[in-house]
C-alpha cells in the first residue's frame, strides 16, 4: 500500500507491509507520475515495511537516477535493520541517502540546496 503526502515541494511515498514486485511497479508508477508533474524531491518512507523483494530494489535505483538527472533526489527513511541488510546485500545502500527520521530526511534537502548554492557561488 502506498500513501503520498507532501511538505512544501518534497513528496513522501509512505510504504506499508510487504513490498513485492507488483507493489514496486506501483511505486515506480507513482514516482513517474510525480516526476511528470514536475516534482523531483522525493522521500520513500519504509517505516511500516515488513519485507522488500530484493529483486525489485533496482526499480528504486533506476528512479533515483532519473530524479537526479532532473536535479532532484530520492531519499529513504525509517528502514529497519532487516530492510537495511536487504539493501546492503544487493549493493544498493551506496546509492541512497538513508535517514532514521522524517525530519532528518526533510532537512537534508535544504542542506543539499545550500551546498549546491555554495558550490555555484564558488565557481
C-alpha positions in Angstrom: 0.0 0.0 0.0 1.3 3.5 -0.9 0.2 6.8 0.6 1.6 10.0 -0.8 2.0 13.2 1.3 3.9 16.4 0.8 5.8 19.0 2.8 6.3 22.1 0.6 7.9 20.8 -2.6 9.1 17.5 -1.1 6.8 14.5 -1.6 6.8 11.3 0.5 5.7 7.9 -0.5 4.7 6.0 2.6 5.0 2.3 2.0 3.4 -0.4 4.2 3.6 -4.2 4.5 5.4 -6.5 2.1 6.8 -4.7 -0.9 6.8 -7.3 -3.7 7.3 -7.0 -7.4 3.7 -5.8 -8.1 4.0 -3.2 -5.3 7.3 -2.0 -6.7 5.6 -1.5 -10.1 3.0 0.8 -8.3 5.9 2.6 -6.6 7.7 3.2 -9.9 4.4 4.5 -11.5 3.8 6.8 -8.5 7.3 8.2 -8.8 6.9 8.6 -12.6 3.6 10.5 -12.0 5.3 12.9 -9.6 8.2 13.4 -12.0 5.8 14.2 -14.8 4.1 16.7 -12.5 7.5 18.5 -12.0 8.3 17.1 -8.6 11.9 15.9 -8.1 12.4 15.8 -4.4 11.1 12.6 -3.0 11.3 10.5 0.1 10.3 6.9 0.4 9.3 6.1 4.0 9.8 2.4 4.9 8.9 2.8 8.5 6.0 0.3 8.1 7.6 -2.0 5.6 8.0 -5.6 6.8 9.8 -7.0 3.8 11.1 -5.8 0.4 11.7 -8.1 -2.5 15.4 -7.7 -3.2 14.9 -8.2 -6.9 12.7 -5.1 -7.0 15.2 -2.7 -5.4 16.6 -2.0 -8.9 13.4 0.0 -9.6 14.3 2.4 -6.8 17.8 2.8 -8.1 16.5 3.5 -11.6 14.0 6.1 -10.3 16.8 7.7 -8.2 19.0 8.1 -11.3 16.1 9.6 -13.2 15.3 12.1 -10.4 19.0 13.1 -10.1 19.1 13.7 -13.9 16.4 16.4 -13.2 18.3 17.9 -10.3 16.3 16.0 -7.7 16.8 13.2 -5.3 15.2 10.2 -3.7 15.9 9.6 0.0 15.0 6.6 2.2 13.7 6.9 5.7 12.7 4.7 8.6 14.2 1.4 7.5 14.5 -1.5 9.9 17.9 -3.3 10.2 16.3 -6.1 8.2 15.5 -3.8 5.3 18.9 -2.1 5.5 20.5 -5.6 5.3 18.5 -6.4 2.2 19.7 -3.1 0.5 23.3 -3.9 1.6 23.1 -7.5 0.2 22.3 -6.2 -3.3 24.8 -3.2 -3.0 22.1 -0.6 -3.2 22.8 1.2 0.1 25.6 3.1 -1.5 23.2 4.9 -3.9 20.8 6.3 -1.4 20.9 8.8 1.5 19.2 7.0 4.3 17.8 8.6 7.4 16.2 7.3 10.7 13.6 10.1 10.9 11.5 12.1 8.6 12.8 15.4 10.0 16.3 14.4 9.1 15.3 13.5 5.6 13.4 16.7 5.0 16.2 18.8 6.4 18.7 17.1 4.2 17.0 18.6 1.1 17.7 22.1 2.4 21.2 21.1 3.2 21.7 19.8 -0.3 20.4 23.0 -1.7 22.6 25.1 0.5 25.6 23.1 -0.7 24.7 23.5 -4.3 24.3 27.3 -4.0 27.7 27.5 -2.2 29.3 25.4 -4.9 27.9 27.5 -7.7 28.9 30.8 -5.9 32.4 29.5 -5.6 32.7 28.7 -9.3 
